[in-house]
Amino acid sequence: MSTPALTGPAPAALRLHPLRDSATMLRRSLRRMLRYPSMTVTLVAMPVVFLLLFVYVFGGTLGAGLGGAVPGGAAGGRAAYANYVAPAIILMTVTAAVQGTAITIAMDLTEGIIARFRTMHIARVSVLTGHVLGSMIQAMLSVVVVTAVAVLVGFRPAAGPGGWLAAAGFLAAVTFALVWLAVALGQVSGSVETASNLPMPLVLLPFLGSGFVPTDSMPAGLRWFAEYQPFTPIIETLRGLLMDEPVGNDAWLALAWCAAIALGGYLWSRRLFNREPAR
């Protein structure tokens, strides 16, 4: 006589709780951030150094050549260049935090904690989700610090409350997309050293866009690359929101890039996490 198949719900002890598990992994990520504050300080220090360098060392020369590219149509100069370059520095803060995400993922893999998580009765997605949410919080806190420093050195955004809210939401979307890409890069790296190097193009791409000088001042080949790479519409959108300027089609291009990067990073991360052998 055959035994009837069980069709009812699984016992409570066997059910997975993705939201609860994700919250647990988020707490782990935040506690790790508090335990190693030097990582956050390092992520903030690099954009601040670039901000001071470009405003106080190069700002007078580069600002004088901006002309009509200065937000608000102001005359060129160091103060005007601070308005121009600050959005790019803010974006660099996000890319620096993303680099930290890849390093953290690689550390978990090399230390074997990811292998242990795979053997536990938890939702697998929660392991990656905890890293993503923790990295987003770290990135947003870093952005607040860098923005405050930018204001101290002469950045004068013209956005009202709605503009600031839109800029914050837009930065969150950009961070979400780049963090998922960093999660994949951290898994594919194989070592902490490699993980610190793989996201470097994300840090360098703002230099090859409209972050520091207008694209029309570049040679033809570089100008073509700068105009069609994803960071240029992202920077232009952020600059327009902060300076209360029209963003035009740049916002739609930027959001399309964010959606593509987020989806690709998520699918790549999930595939790597599911097939990666235990260490």
C-alpha positions, -999 to 999 in steps of 0.1 A, spaced: 0 0 0 15 33 -11 20 62 13 0 93 3 21 123 -6 22 153 17 4 182 1 0 205 31 23 234 40 58 227 52 63 227 90 72 261 104 107 249 113 114 240 76 101 272 60 124 298 47 120 334 57 137 356 32 128 390 48 138 379 83 170 363 70 178 394 50 173 416 81 197 394 100 223 396 73 218 434 71 225 436 109 256 416 103 268 440 76 261 471 97 279 456 127 309 448 105 308 484 93 309 496 129 336 472 138 359 483 110 353 521 107 386 525 89 370 511 57 343 538 57 369 565 65 390 553 36 360 553 12 352 589 22 388 601 22 395 594 -15 366 616 -29 374 643 -4 411 644 -15 400 646 -52 375 674 -43 401 695 -26 426 688 -54 403 698 -82 387 728 -65 418 744 -50 446 732 -73 429 730 -107 397 749 -101 410 783 -111 423 771 -144 396 746 -153 368 769 -141 380 797 -163 375 776 -194 340 764 -186 321 794 -199 285 784 -207 290 749 -193 288 763 -157 255 754 -141 233 784 -139 252 803 -166 276 818 -140 310 831 -151 338 806 -148 362 805 -118 370 784 -88 336 789 -72 318 780 -104 340 750 -109 331 737 -74 295 737 -86 305 718 -118 327 692 -102 308 684 -70 283 661 -86 311 640 -101 328 638 -67 296 627 -51 293 599 -77 329 590 -71 319 585 -34 294 559 -46 319 541 -68 344 541 -39 318 524 -16 311 499 -44 348 490 -44 345 483 -7 315 460 -13 336 439 -37 364 436 -11 339 426 16 324 399 -5 358 385 -14 367 385 23 337 365 32 345 340 4 381 336 13 374 333 51 348 305 44 318 322 60 299 321 27 304 283 26 290 281 61 259 302 51 252 277 23 249 249 48 225 268 70 187 267 68 184 303 55 172 319 23 202 321 0 191 354 -14 194 369 20 232 366 21 236 388 -9 207 411 0 223 418 34 255 429 17 236 451 -9 215 469 17 244 474 41 266 488 13 238 512 2 235 525 37 273 530 39 274 547 5 245 571 14 262 581 47 295 587 28 276 608 3 262 630 31 297 635 45 313 643 11 284 666 1 289 686 34 326 689 26 317 701 -9 295 728 6 323 739 28 347 744 -2 322 764 -22 295 741 -37 263 760 -38 234 737 -50 203 756 -61 179 727 -57 148 730 -35 134 702 -12 119 684 -42 152 686 -61 171 672 -31 146 644 -27 148 635 -64 186 636 -63 186 613 -32 163 589 -49 184 590 -81 216 584 -62 199 554 -44 190 539 -78 226 544 -91 240 529 -59 217 499 -60 228 491 -96 265 495 -89 264 475 -57 249 445 -74 276 447 -100 302 449 -72 287 418 -55 293 399 -87 329 413 -91 336 403 -55 325 367 -61 344 363 -94 376 379 -81 389 349 -61 410 370 -37 408 403 -18 436 418 -38 418 411 -71 385 423 -57 401 457 -49 413 461 -85 383 448 -105 360 478 -97 387 503 -105 371 511 -140 340 523 -121 362 548 -102 380 560 -133 350 563 -157 338 597 -143 372 611 -154 364 599 -189 330 615 -190 316 650 -183 324 649 -146 355 672 -146 354 689 -180 327 693 -207 329 665 -233 331 690 -262 366 700 -250 379 664 -256 395 650 -288 370 634 -312 375 597 -302 375 603 -265 346 627 -269 325 599 -285 334 575 -257 326 601 -231 292 609 -245 280 573 -248 294 557 -216 269 554 -187 285 578 -163 280 609 -184 241 609 -184 243 599 -147 265 628 -139 245 652 -160 213 641 -144 227 645 -109 242 679 -118 208 691 -132 189 679 -101 213 696 -77 216 728 -96 179 730 -105 186 728 -142 166 708 -169 179 672 -172 162 664 -205 168 629 -219 198 624 -197 176 612 -168 159 585 -190 193 573 -203 207 572 -168 178 553 -154 180 528 -184 217 523 -176 209 517 -140 182 492 -147 205 473 -171 234 473 -147 212 463 -117 196 434 -136 228 422 -151 246 425 -118 218 406 -99 216 378 -124 254 374 -125 257 375 -87 229 349 -82 245 326 -108 279 329 -92 266 324 -57 246 293 -67 274 276 -85 304 287 -65 319 256 -47 321 257 -9 354 269 5 
